[in-house]
Amino acid sequence: MTDNPSNVLTRLGEARVLPVVELETSAAAAPLAKALMAGGLPVAEITFRSEAAAASIGIVRERFPEMLVGAGTVLDTEQVELAREAGSQFVVTPGFNPAVVEACVETGMPILPGINNPTGVEQAMGFGLEAVKFFPAEASGGVSFLKALSGPYGSIRFVPTGGIGPDNLGSYLALPNVLACGGSWIVSPALVRASRFDEIARLADEAVALAARKR
Ligand code: 3PG
């Protein structure tokens, strides 16, 4: 069962910040979800950069139904299936892989494919998508890139990710075509490894406060 793509986009747009998460072990999934919720940010993109991704998504979905959980760094259609079976509510990819996008669109799985040029935007539009990830945001032109694209692609919303943190979050969120910003600064692998979930909650809370200023 997947969520309606518009619902997922609405929820991402409400959260405004999408923590990108890499978990070495699924034992960290529950404390991480609790920390993010304590910080007022009940959303996470759990990346398939570790073997623990699918199990972690499953744990969060089962134990924290109020969380919005997506699968990140999805590189092939097998991972789309793993994400779906785990209960993932959306899929995020670093680049634009037509086979992965098709596998999601055909089955109603919301997807944010990564793009960093106009061609990518048009490919996404060709699949009927309303939003894409802009990756790597800072290295690809950042805020000025998004301003330039607002002319020709007025209906597309972006989730810039890559090089975003507390210092530049506000400049992205101020743009009307930015749905939410992604980033790993809230849930760094080092903080998870050290079980510093209180610090993760604090960083989530800080991000929520910064985002609120841009509403
Ligand atoms: C991603 O997978 O989306 C990026 O690695 C996140 O980029 P960041 O680490 O610069 O936030």
Residues whose N, C-alpha, C, O or C-beta is under 5 A from the ligand:
A	BS01	3PG	V20 T161 G162 G163 I164 G182 G183 S184 W185
